[in-house]
Amino acid sequence: MYKKIISIALILAIVFLGGYITAKQLIPDASEVSTGPRYATKPVERGDIKQGVNITGQLNGNWGGSITAPKPEGITDSNGSSVSVTYTVEEVFVEPNQMIKKDDNLVRLSASNLGEILEDLTDSIQKKQDEIREINETIEGKIEDLEDKLNQDITDIGQVNPYDGIVITAPIKGRLSEFTVEEGDKVENAHIATIVDDSKLKISFKVNTYEYSSLKVGQKVFLQFRRVLEGGGTQTAFDGFYTGTIKKLNSNAVPSDNSMTYVHMGEIEADNPGLVQPGMVTAIYTENNGIPVTGLSYNGTVASYVNEKKVYSTLYSDSDNTTIIATDVPVNSNEFVDKGQILVRIAGADVTKMIQNDVEAIMNEYKKIDDINDDIENIYKKIDKVSVLTTKMMVTAPSDGMVSYVNYNVGDTIVASESSDQWSLQLMDMYNTDEMYIYTTVSDLDVLYISQDAPVTVTVDALPGEEFEGSVMSLNQYTDRDGKTVYNVQIRVLGREGLRPGMNTNCFVNSGEAFDTLLVPIEAVFEENGVQKVEIINAQGQPEVVEIEAGLMNDMYVEVLSGLEEGQQVVTGSTKDLMPSESVPEDDSFLPSTNQGTN
């Protein structure tokens, strides 16, 4: 019984003591009641503030594209058919996930059949050049024919006017004979006239073998011209002797026409004393000091004039109803004409058509040459492309980046043609680390601080102490299957040495900043009815609520645009807000007393 009473008394004592201690803690002492609550304050100060949001995400590489074996674009064989190039992988200089610099060697290839392609193209150029030579020969022949037809030299086929017709001129100076064409007549045959320069004579002669030894080419002889009489004899035609020169003397003796003796044939040229004509005979004498000495056994015969030309027209009327008309005949038969003087002009529709056809035929040949030259130029371009292709056997990096994977090993072959797609030629893929991306999501509260193109400061866990520049590239939202709104953020990061895809990043998205502005601690600001307010300690030492216009804010400070002045004390807390067991710190502030920075 006594034990039970003692236990109950002990329990009551413990309860009473605990209640007393609790009451002591909850009820403020007399000094606090008499002096009122105490306030924690901070002065309104000037400083810098930066507003934004911190987000995290993983670094992703920017796909730099496929690095491929060179495609033989624009290269065909001599027949114009597409060609294939067979590459062999000789060396591979990189591995997957290896960082590379622009122009670094990646893969060395070889292509044995490039030489065969080049040889085929070179041979085709030689064949084309042979074709041009043959066509030039054809053109030369056609121009010569046209020159004969037009009776003129042609230096530029483009200057030939078919409507001018054909102008036949005298090839030499002399007397016009055998000339029967009259103006307006048809030209019935090719022979138009004969022009004779009778100032020099051509005399054929023969000598016995015993006379031959005393004669030589270039030797002077005397001539006495005779006229053949009807009875068969001769009669001196001109008094005196005339000088001639032996031009030819055959060393081979031949049988004479009227005897069994052998003779040597020769030719003498002499000036025409005036009326000597072909058919006259002449006695021939050797001379000594200008005096006739010995007469030769045989007389010579005036065979022709030294300079005698027949004039032909290559166009004349024929049985195909082609009518060639002499439209202009400015000279007459037996008239003396000068070299180059116009004898006959031939024109008319048929003549014009013939000349046009000849000119067009020549121009077509020139067109063939132009076409072949174009072909040769294209072949040279193909050769240049083959030459360029040979320089691409060493495949190099197009930019800085990182190799993602390598598709071929040493010894592998790759067949490339102009129609090959890039996947069949793909040697490797790479990331472009000059520009990288971060894909992440943010909450509906943080998204308020993020805007398009906002600057971003990026740090990487693997590279402490380093900062990288970035910017918000895109911001969009979607609703997931649970009906929750998700905000996607894509951040572009300027790459630099050391960054690699897969690294974890911390990003501060800067949504605004201000410098040398009024700042108050964030805990001093509260809102009533949509209006931002703070409590200040007025001149009487009493708390007073004032309205402010707030600007930027972060997790420590709020920018004050109006409503406060520098140096005013704002309330950050009071003993009214504390439990009875709590107290205001000695420095009269609920905030850390050391300088924490302004961000």
DOMARVEX-554990 format. One record per residue: x, y, z of N, C-alpha, C in turn; residue in one letter. Coordinates in steps of 0.1 Angstrom, whole numbers, plus 2048, in hexadecimal, padded with zeros to 3 digits. Each point is the difference from the previous one (the first is absolute). Layout:
XYZXYZXYZa...
//
This chain:
8087F48007F880C80080980C800m80A80180980980B8018078027F3y8047F57FA8088017F37F78067F5k7F47FD8007F78057F57FE80F802k7FF80580D7FE80E80380C8077FCi80C7FB80380D8067FD8018027F1i7FC7F67F88018007F17F880B7FBs7F38018057F780A7FB80580E803i80680280C80580D80480C8047F7a8087F67FC80C8037F87FC8047F2l7F57FA7FB7FC8037F27FA80E800i7F880380B7FA80E80180B80A801l80B7FD80780B80A8018068037F3a8027F57F88078027F37F78087F6i7F37FD8017F78087F780080E804v7FF80380C80080E80580D8077FCf80B7FA80180D8067FD8018037F1l7FB7F67F88008027F17F780C7FCg7F58018067F680A7FD80680E804g80780080B80680D80480B8057F6y8087F67FC80B8047F77FA8047F3i7F67F97FB7FA8047F37FA80E801t7F980380B7F980D80180B80A801a80B7FD80680B80A8028058047F2k8017F67F78058027F37F68087F7q7F37FD8027F68067F77FD80E804l80080380D7FC80D80480C809801i80080C7F980B80980080280680Ep80C80480280380580E7FB80E800d80080680C7FA80D80280780B7F8a80E7FF7FD80780A7F87FB8017F2s7FD7F47FA7FC7FF7F37F18067FFe7F87FD8097F38058007FF80F801v80980580880080F8038068077F4s80A7FA7F98078087F57FA7FD7F2t7F87F67FE7FA7FD7F38097F77F8g7FC7FD7F38087F77F880D8067FBp8097F87FD80D8057FA7FF7FC7F1r8088097F77FF7FE7F180E7FD7FBy8017F77F680C7FE7F87FF8097F4a80B8087FD7FF8097F580D7FF7F7t7FE8057F480B8017F67FF80E7F9k80B8067FD7FF80D7F97FE7FE7F1p7F98097FA7FE8007F180E8047FAv8067F87F880D8027FB8008007F1e80B8067FA8017FF7F280A7F47FCr7FD7FA7F58087F47FC7FB7FB7F2g8067F57FC7FC7FA7F47F87F3802d7F77FE7F77F77F48027FE7F97F2i8007F38007FE7F87F47F57F6803k7F68007F77F57F88018007F47F6q7FD7F58048007F47F77FC7F4807g8037F47F97FC7F480580B7F67FDv8037F780A80A7F57FE7F97F37FBn8057FB7F67FB7F37FB80C7F77FDi7FD7F37FF80B7F77FD7FC7F87F3t80A7FA7FA7FD7F87F480D7F97FBg7FF7F87F780B7F97FA8048067F3q80D8017FD8068067F47FE7F67F4l7FB8057F57FE7F87F48088067F5n8077F87F88088057F57F78047F4g8048097F87F98047F48057F77F5n7F77F97FA8057F67F58068087F5w80D7FD7FD8088077F67FE7FA7F3g7F97F57FE7FE7FA7F38097F47FEg7FE7F97F58077F47FC80D8047F9s80B7FA80280C8027F88017F47F7i8008037F37FE7F67F680C7FF7F6t8017F57FA80A7FE7F57FC8097F4a80A8077F97FC8097F67F87F97F4p7F68077FC7F77FB7F58068057F3k8017F77F58058047F37F68077F8p7FD80C8057F58087F98058067F3e7F87FF7F68038067F380B7F97F8g8037F480480B7F87F97F97F47F9i8028007F37FB7F57F780C7FB7F8t7FE7F57FA80B7FB7F77FE8067F2d8097FC7F78008067F27F37FE7F9s7F87F68047F37FE7FA7F4808807n80480780A7F68088087F97F880Ag8047F48037FA7F780A80680380Es7F77FF80A80580380E80B7F5804s80980580880B7F78047FE7FE80Fv8067F58058007FD80E80F7FF804s80280580C80D8018068017F680Cv8097F78008017F780B80B80480At7FC80480C80A80580A8037F4809y80D8018048057F680B80480980Ct7FB7FC80C80480780C80E7FC803v80A8097FF80E7FD80380480280Fe7FA80B80580480480E7F3806807e7FE7FE80D7F680780780780680Cv7FF80D8028088088097F980380Df7F37FD8017F880480C7F87F5805v7FA80280C7F87F68067F3806805e7F57F98027F480680680380780Cp7F880C80280180980C80D807800n8088007F680C8088007FE80E7FBq80680A8077FE80E7FC80A8027F5m7FB8087F68088037F480080F7FDi80A8057F980180E7FC7FE8017F1k7FC80B7FC7FE8037F280D7FC7F8k7FE7F97F580B7FC7F78087F5805d7FD7FA80C8077F48047FD7F47F6d80A7F87FF7FF7F47F77F77F6807n7F67FB7F87F77F68068017F27FAl8008007F28017F37F98088027F3v8097F77FD8078017F37FB7F57F7r7FC8047F47FA7F67F680A7FF7F5l7FE7F67F88067FE7F37F67FC7F6s8028037F37F77FC7F58087FC7F4a8027F47FE8097FB7F57FA8037F2s7F38007FF7FA8027F27FF80E7FCn80480A80880080E7FC80A8017F4l80B7F980180A8017F57FA7FB7F3g7F87F58007FA7FB7F47F680A7FBe7F88078087F780A7FC80780B7F9i80B80580780880B7FA8057FC7F2l8057F47FF8067FC7F37F57FF7F5e7F47FB8047F58007F67FD80E7FCd7FF80A8097FD80D7FC80A8077F8l80D7FD80380B8057F88007FB7F2t7FD7F37FE7FF7FA7F37F58067F8d7F58038077F48067F980480E7FAs80880780880480D7FB8087FF7F3i80A7F68008087FE7F47F77FC7F4q7F67F88027F77FC7F57F880C7FBk7FC80980A7F980C7FC8098097F8k80C80180480A8097F88037FA7F2q8007F37FF8017FA7F37F48037F7d7F58008067F38047F880280E7FBe80580980980180E7FC8098017F4i80C7F98018098007F57FA7FC7F2r7F87F58017F97FB7F47F680A7FBe7F98068097F680A7FB80780D7FBi80C80480580780B7FB8057FD7F2n8047F47FD8047FC7F37F48017F6e7F57FB8057F38017F87FD80F7FDt80180880A7FD80E7FE80A8077F6i80D7FC80180A8067F77FC7FC7F2e7FC7F37FE7FC7FC7F27F48077FBg7F68028097F48077FC80380E7FDk80880780880480E7FD8078017F3i80A7F67FD8078017F37F67FE7F5e7F67F78017F67FF7F67F880C7FEd7FD80780B7F880C7FF80980B7FAl80C80180480980A7FA8017FE7F1e8017F37FB8007FE7F27F38047F9d7F57FD8077F38037FB7FE8107FFk80580780B7FE80E80080B8087F9l80B7F87FD80C8067FA80680B809n8017FD80D80580A8098067F980Cq8098068078057FB80D7F680380Bd7FF7F68097F680280B8087FF80Di80180B80780680080D7F67FF80Ct7F48047FD7F57FF80A7F37FC7F9d7FC7F48037F47FB7FA7F4808803i80080780B7F58088047FE80C7F8g80A8047F880080C7F87FB7FD7F1q7FE7F37FD7FB7FC7F37F18037FFv7FD8097F67F28037FE7FB7F97F4n7F77F68017FB7F87F57F98087F5p7FB80C8047F98087F68098087F7y80D80080380A8067F88037F87F3d7FC7F38018027F77F580F7FD7FEg8047FD7F480E7FC7FD80680A7F7i80C8058038078097F880D7F97FBv8007FF7F280C7FA7FA80980B7FBi80D7FF80580A80A7FD80B7FA7F8t8088097FA80C7FB7F880B7FC809a8057F37FE80A7FB80980E8067FDp8028057F380C8067FC7FD80C7F7i80A8077FD7FF80B7F68037FA7F2k7F78037F78027FB7F27F48037F7g8007F97F57F58027F67F67F5802r7F38058007F57F78027FC7F97F3l8007F38007FD7F87F47F67F5804s7FB7FA7F57F67F68037F5804809e7FC80C7FF7F680680A7F38027F8f7F67F88047F38007F97F4804809t80380380C7F48038097FC80F7FEv7F38017FF7FB80E7FF7F580280Be7FE80D8047F780380B7F27FC7FDe7FA7F980A7F37FB7FF7FF7F27FBg80B7FA7FB8017F37FA8017F680Cd7FB7F47FD8037F480980F7FD7FFk8057FC80B80E7FB8007FF7F17FEv8037FC7F37FD7F27FC80B7F6804e80C80480280B7F780380A80680An8097F880580980580A80A80A7FAa8047FE7F480B8087FA7FA80E7FCh80580A8067FB80E7FE8098077F5i80D7FF8028098077F780E7FB802a8098047F780F7FE80280780D7FFt80980380A80780C80080F7FD7FDi8058077F680D7FD7FB80980C802v80B7FE80780B80A80180A7FD7F5d7FF8067F48087FC7F580E8077FFd80480680B80C80780180C7F7800s7FE7F380580B7F68007FB7F47F9k8097F97F97FD7F47F98077F4806l7F97F57FE8067F38048027F87F4k80D7FC7FE8047F97F38067F3804i7FA7F57FA8057F380280A7FD7F5s80B7F880480A7FD7F68077F3804f8087FA7F68077F480280E8017FAk8097F880680E8017FB8057F17FFv80A7FE7F78077F37FF8087FE80Cn8047F48028097FC80C80D8077FFt8058027F480E8077FF7FE80F803y7F48067FE7FE80E8037FD80280Ee7FB7F68077FC80180E80B805809y80C7FA7FD80B80380980580F800s7FC8077F680480E7FF7F580A805s7F57FA8057F58088057FE7FD80Fl7F980B8077FD7FE80E7F4809803k7F97FD80B7F580880580680E804v7F980B7FC80480D8038088077F5g8047F77F68098057F57F88097F7q80680B7FB7FA8097F68017FA7F2k7F68027F88007FB7F27FA80B7F7v8038007F37F98097F77F57F97F9f7F58087FD7F57FA7F97FD8087F4l7FB7F97F67FC8067F37F27FB7FDq7F68088017F27FB7FF7FC7FF7F1f7F97F57FD7FC7FD7F27F17FC800r7FB8037F57F27FD7FE7FF7F37F7r7F77F78037FF7F47F87F78037F4v8057FC7F47F98037F47F77F47FDl7F68027F77F67F67FD8077F47F9e80A8027F98077F57F98087F8809g80280480C8087F980A80D807803g80480A7F980D8068037FE80B80Ag80A8088037FF80B80A80680C7F9t7FC80B80780480D7FB80280980Cq80B8087FF80480880B7F480A803t7FC80080D7F580980380580E805a80B80080680580D80580F8007FDf80580C7FD80E8017FD80880080Dd80C7FB7FF80980080B7FE7F480Ag80880080B8007F580A7FB80680Df7FA7F78077FA80380D8057F780By80380580B8067F880B7F67F8808t8047F48037F77F78088097F980Bg7FA7FA80A8077F980B7FB7F2801t80A7F68007FC7F28027FB7FE80Fi7F37FC8017FA7FF80E8007F1804k7FF7F77F67FF7F28038097F87F6k8067F68048087F77F78017F3806l7F97F67FA7FF7F380680D7F87FEn8057FB80A80C7F87FF7FE7F27FAs7F47FC8007FD7F37FA7FC8017F1n8087F97F87FD8007F17F57F77FDa7F88047F67F47F87FB8017FF7F1v7FA7F67FA8007FF7F17F980C7FAp8068047F57FA80B7F97F47FB7F8s7F780A7FD7F37FC7F98027FB7F2d8098057F98027FD7F280D7FA7FCn8077FA80980D7FA7FD8037F680Bs80B7F87FF8047F780980A80580Am80280D80080A8068097F980480Dt80880280A7FB80480D80280F802y7F680680680180F8037FD80380Ev80480C8047FC80580E7F680B7FEh7F68008087F580A7FF80380C80Am7FC80C7FB80280C8087F680A7FEg80180B8087F780B7FF80780D802e7FC80A7F780780D8007F580B803i80480A8087F780B80280680C7F9e7F78097F980680B7FA7F580B7FFa80480D8007F780B7FE7F97FF7F2d7F38048007F98007F380380E7FAn8067FF7F480380D7F97F48077FCp7F47FA8007F48087FD7F57F77FBg8027F97F57F57F97FA8027F17FFl80A7FB8078037F18007F47F9807v7FB7F67FA7F57F88058047F1801q7F97F98088027F28017FF7F97F2p8097F77FD8007F87F480B8057F7g80680C80280B8047F880C7F8804m80A7FF7F680C7F980380C80A801v80A7FB80680C80980280D7F87FEt8098067FA80E7FA7FF80780480Da8097F780480680280D80F8007FEi80780A80580F8017FE80680280Ey80C7F980180880380C80780E7FEt80580680A80680D7FF80D801807e80880A7FB80D80280780280F7FFn80180680C80180E8017F68087F8n7F37FB8007F58077FA7FF7FE7F1g8087F67FB8007FD7F17FB7F27FEi7F67FE7F77FB7F27FE80C7F87FAp8017F480580C7F87FC7FB7F47F8v7F97F78067FC7F37FA7F17FE801t7FA7FC7F57F27FD8007FE7F2804g7F57FD8087FD7F38047FA7F87F5l8007F38017FB7F87F57F18017FEs7F980280B7F18008007FB80E803y7F58047F97FA80D8037F77FE80Dn7FE80B8077F77FF80B7F28057FCg7F67FD8087F28047FD7FB80880Ct7F980C7FC7F980880A7F47F8805v8017FB80C7F67F78067F5808806a80380B8077F580780780780D805s7F780880680680B8088047FB80Ey8098078068057FC80D7F580180Av7F980B8007F580280A7F38007F9n7F87F58027F37FE7F97F77F980Ae7F58068037F67FA80A7F37FF7FAk7FA7F48037F27FE7FC7F780480Ck7F58077FE7F780580A7F47F7800v7FC7FB80C7F57F78017F680580Ay7F37FC7FE7F680280A7FC7F3806s7FF7FF80D7FC7F38067F17FE800t7F980B7FC7F17FF7FF7FD8037F2l7F77F77FA7FB8037F37F37F87FEy7F88057F77F37F97FE8017F27FCs7F87F78068017F27FD7F27FA7FEd7FF7F37FF7F47F97FC7F680080Cs80480480C7F780080B7F880D801d7FF8077F57F880C80080680B809n80D7FF80280780A80780580A7F6t7FB80C80280380B7F680A80A806t80B8017F980B80980580180B7F5i7FE80C8047FF80C7F780C809803i8068047F480B80A8017F980E801a80080680C7F880C80280880C7FCt80D7FF80080980C7FC80C7FB7F9d8038057F480C7FC7F880680E7FCv80980580780680D7FD80B8007F6p8057F57FA80B7FF7F77FB7F97F3v8098017F67FE7F97F380B7F77FCn7FD7F77F780A7F77FB80C8077F9s80C7FB80280D8067FB80480D806n7F980380B80380D80780B7FC80Ae80A80A80280A7FE80A7FB80380Ef8027F88097FB80280E80B7FF80Av7FE80680B80A80080B7FD7F580Ad8097FB8077FE7F680A7F680580Ak7F67F88037F680480A7F48087FAg8008037F37F68077FA7F37F77FFq7F48068027F47F87FF7FD7FC7F2i7FE7F37FE7FC7FB7F27F17FE7FFl7FB7F880A7F27FD8007FA80080Fv7F48048017F97FF80D7F47F77FEr8007F58087F57F77FF7F780080Di7F38017FE7F780280B7F37F97FDa7F68028087F37FA7FF7FC7F780Bg7F37FC8017FB7F980C8077F3801a8037F97F58067F380180E801806d80780A7FB80E80380580080380Fv7F78098037FF80480F7FD7F4808t7F77F77FC7FC7F480880C7F7801k8087FE7F580C7F880180A805809m80280D80080A8068097FB7FF80Ei7F38038027FB7FE80E8027F2805q7FD7F67F88027F280480E7FE804n8098057F880F7FD80380480780Dd7FB80D80280480780C7FA7F980Cv7F37FC7FF7FA7F980B8077F3803e8047F97F68077F380280D803808a80780A7FD80C8048077FD80480Ei7F68088027FC80580D7FC7F4809m7F97F67FA7FC7F480880D7F9804n80A8007F880C7F980580780880Be7FF80D7FF80580880C7F87FD80Cy7F37FF7FE7F77FD80C8047F3806k8037F67F88057F380580C802809k8098087FB80C8038087FD80780Di7F78098007FC80780C7FA7F680Ad7F77F77FB7FA7F680880A7F7806d80A7FC7F880B7F780580880780Bi80380D7FD80880880A7F880180Dn7F38017FF7F780080D8027F3807d8007F57F88017F380680E7FF807d80A8057F980E7FF80680080880Di7FA80C80080080880C7F97F980Be7F57F97FD7F97F980B8097F4804n8077FA7F78097F580580B805809i80580C7FC80A8068097FB80380Ey7F38048007FA80280D7FF7F4808k7FC7F57F98007F380780D7FC805k80B8027F880D7FD80480480880Ci7FC80D80080380880C7F87FB80Dd7F47FB7FD7F97FA80C8067F3805k8057F87F68087F480580C804807v80780B7FB80C8048077FD80580Es7F58088017FB80480E7FD7F5808v7F97F67FA7FC7F480880D7F9806l80B8007F880C7F980580580780Dt7FE80D80180480880B7F87FE80Ct7F47F97FF7F77FE80B8017F2806k80B7F97FC8027F380680380180Fm80580C80480180280F7F4807804m7F77FA8077F480680580380780Dv7FD80D80180380880C7F3805806t80280580D7F48058077FC80E7FBa7F38017FD7FB80D7FB7FF80B80Bp8007FC80D80080A80B8047F980Ds80180880A8037FA80D7F47F8805d8027F58077F57F88058047F4807g7F77F68008037F38067FA7F57F7m8087F67FE7FC7F57F87F67F7808v7F47FE7F97F67F88078037F17FEs8027FC7F48047F27FD8077FF7F2y8077F57FE8077FE7F47FA7F47F9v7FD8017F37F87F67F98097F67F9n80D8037FD8087F77F880D7FD807y8067F57FD80D7FC80580A7FF7F5n80D80080480A7FF7F67FE7F37F7v8018027F37FE7F57F77F37FF7FAg7F68078067F28007FA8008087F3d7F77FC7F77FE8077F37F3807800t7FF80B7F87F48087FE7FF8037F2i7F57FD7FA7FD8037F27F880C7FFv80580B7F97F980D7FF7FD8037F2a7F48057FE7FC8057F27F880D802s7FD8067F57F980D8017F27FE807e7FB7F57FE7F27FD8068007FB80Es80C7FE8058017FA80E7FA80A80As7F87FB80A7FC80880B80A80180Ad7FE80A80980B80380A8027F580Aq7F57F88028017F580A8097F57FBw8007FE7F38097F57FB80E804800s80380E80180E80580080480480Dl7F87FE80B80280680D80C7F9807q80A80880280C7FB8077FE80180Fl7FA80B8057FE80280E7F780C802m7FB80180C7F880C80480780880Bd7FD80C80180780980A7F680A806m80380480C7F980B80780880C7FEy7F980B7FE80680D7FF80080680En80B80180780180480D801810801t8018067F580080F8017F3805805d7F57F97FE7F38048047F97F3806e7FC80080D7FA7F58067F2804806m7F87F68047F38038057FD7F980Dy7F78068087FB7FA80C7F18007FFi7FA7F48027F17FF7FF7FC7FC80Fy7F78088057FB7FE80E7F2805802t7FB7FE80B7F280580480180980Ct7F68098027FF80880B7F2800806v7FE80580C7F38018067F880C7FBs7F38008047F880B7FC80380D807d8087FF80B80480C80780D8057F9l8097F77FD80D8057FA7FF8047F2d7F57FB7F97FF8047F27FD80F7FEv7FB80780B7FE80E80080C8087FEl80C7FA80480D8077FF8077FD7F3y7FA7F87F78077FC7F47FA8067F4i8088067F77FB8067F48097FC7F4s7FB8017F48077FD7F480D8097FFq80B7FA7FD80D8067FE80680680Dd7FA7FC80B80680580D80E7FA802a80A80880580D7FB8028017F680Bp8097F67FE8017F580A80F7FE803v8027FF80D80E7FD8058007F1803t8097F97FA8007F180180D7FC808v7FF7F880A80B7FA8067FF7F17FFt80B7F98008007F17FE8077FA80Cv7F97F58058067FA80C80E7FB7FEd8037FB7F380D7FB7FD80B80A7FFa7FC80D7FE80980B7FE7FE80B80Bl8037FD80C7FD80A80A80880D7FEp7F980B80380680D7FF7FF8067F2g7FB7F97F67FF8057F27F28037FDe7FD80B7F97F38047FC7FF8017F1e7F57FC7FA7FE8007F27F38087FCf8018077F57F58087FC7F57F87F9e7F48048027F57FA7F97F48097FFg7F57FB7FA7F48087FE7F47F77FFs7F58058037F37F87FF7FD7FF7F1v8007F57FB7FD7FE7F17F17FE7FEm7F97F98087F27FE7FE7F97FD80Es7F38038017F97FD80C7F27FC7FBl7FB7F48047F37FC7FC7FA7F780Bn7F37FE7FF7F97F880A7F87F57F9q7FD7F68087F67F67FC7FA7F980Cy7F67F97FE7F97FA80B8037F1800t8057FA80B8037F27FF7F47F7802d8017F48017F57F78007F880180Er80780580A7F980280D7F980D801d8008087F47FA80D80080880B806g80D7FD80380880A8068078087F5k80180D8028078097F680F7FF802t8077FD7F580F7FF80180680B7F7v80A80780580680A7F980E7FC7FCy8027FF7F380D7FC7FA80980C7FDn80C80080380A80A7FE80C7FB7F8v8038067F580C7FC7F980A80C801q80C7FC80480B80B80280B7FD7F7i80580A7F880B7FF7F880D804808r80A7F87FF80D80380780B8017F6v80880B80180B8027F880B7F6805l8057F77F78097F680480E806802g8087F880780E8048038087F3803r80C8018018097F58037FB7FA80De7FE7F28007FD7F980C7F17FC801g7F78077F97F27FC8017FE7F47F7l7F87F78067FD7F47F87F17FC803r7FA7FA7F67F27FC8027FF7F680Cp7F58018077FD7F880C80480680Dg80780B80080480780D7F4806806m8007FF80E7F580780880380E801n7F58097FF80280E8007F780780At80480B8057F78098087FF80D7F8n7F48057FE7FD80B7F87F980B808c80580C7FF7F980C8067FB8087F4f7F28007FF7FA8087F67FD80E805v8078097FA7FF80E8057F48077FAn7F68038097F48077FB80080F802s80B80580580180E80280B80480Bg80580B7FF80A80580A80080F801e80380580B80080F80280D803809a80580C7FE80C8048067FE80D808f80780180C7FF80C8087F1804803d7F97F68047F18038037FD7FD80Et7F48058057FD7FE80E7FB7F1802l8057FA80B7FD7F28037FC7FF80Fl7F67F68027FC7FD80D8007F1801v8027FA80C7FF7F18017F27FB7FCp8007F57FA7F37FA7FB7F67FE80Bi8057FD80C7F77FD80B7F980C806e80580C7FB7FA80C8057F38047F8a7FE7F97F47F68047F77F47F6802v7F48068017F47F88007F58067F7f7F57F97FE7F68047F77F3801806e7F880B7FE7F38018057F78057F5e7F67F97FC7F78047F68078037F3n80A7F87FC8078027F480A80B800g80380680C80980C80180C7FB808v80C8037FB80C7FD80780380A80Bq8037FB80C80280980C80C7FC808k80580980880A7FD80A7FC80880Dv8067FC80B7FF80780D80D807802e80080D80380C8078037FF80580Fi80A80480680180680D8008107FDi7F68078047FF80E7FD80980880An7FF80D7FF8088098087FD7FF80Fa7F47FC8037FC7FE80E8047F2805q8067F87F88047F38047F57F6800g7F58037F97F57F77FF7FF7FA7F2q7FB7F37FF7FF7FA7F37F58077F8p8028017F37F68067F78007F97F3e7F57FC7FB7FE7F97F380080A7F5v8087FE7F68018097F47FF7F77F3v7FA8067F67FF7F97F380D8027F8e8047F67F880C8017F87FC7FB7F2i8088047F68007FB7F380C7F77FEe7FD7F37FF80B7F68008057FD7F1a80D7FE7FF8057FD7F38057F27FFg80D7FE7FD8057F28008017FA80El8007F38008027F980D8067F37FEm8087FC80A8057F38007FE7F980En8077F68037FE7F980C80580780Dd80680C7FE80580880B7FB80E801m7FF8077F47FD80E8007F48037F6y7FB80C8037F58067F780580E7FDv7FF8037F280380D7FC7F4809803e80380C8067F580A80380180B7F6v7F68027F880080A7F67FA80D805l7F780080A7FB80C8067FA7FC80Es7FF80A8097F97FE80D80A80080Bg80D7FF7FE80A80080B80C8087FBl80880480A80C8087FE80C7F8806e80C8027FB80C7FA80580280380Ee8037F780980380280E7F47FD809g7F38007FB7F57FD8088017F1805q7FB7FE80C8007F38067F37F97FDq8017F47FB7F47F87FD8007F480Av7F47FC8047FE7F580A8017F37F8v8097F88058027F27FB7FA7F5809t7FC80580D7FA7F68097FE80780Dg7F87FA8097FE80680E7FD7F5809s80080380D7FD7F680B7F27FC7FFt7F78087FA7F27FB7FE7FF7F47F8k80B7FE7F77FF7F57F78077F3807d80580280C8087F58067F87F880Bl8047F48017FB7F880C80680780Cm7F97FE80C80580680C80E7FB804p8037F47FB80E7FB80380B8057F7s7FB8077F580A8067F780380E804e80C8057FB80480E8038068067F4s80180D8008068087F580F7FF802v8087FD7F680E7FF80180680D805p80C7FF80680780C80680180B7F6e8037FD7F380280B7F67F38067FBd7F57FC8067F38067FD7FC7FD7F1d8047F47FB7FD7FC7F37FD7F27FFs7F67FC7F77FE7F27FD8087FB7F5f8088097F98087FD7F580E7FE804l8087F97F880E7FF80380680E800p80980280980680E80180C8027F7s8067F57FB80B8017F67FB8037F3t8088067F77FC8047F27FF7F37F8n7F37FE7FC7FD7F37F88008037F1q80380C7FC7FF8037F27F28057FDg7FE8057F47F48067FC7F87F87F6t8047F57FD7F97F87F67F77F6807n
//
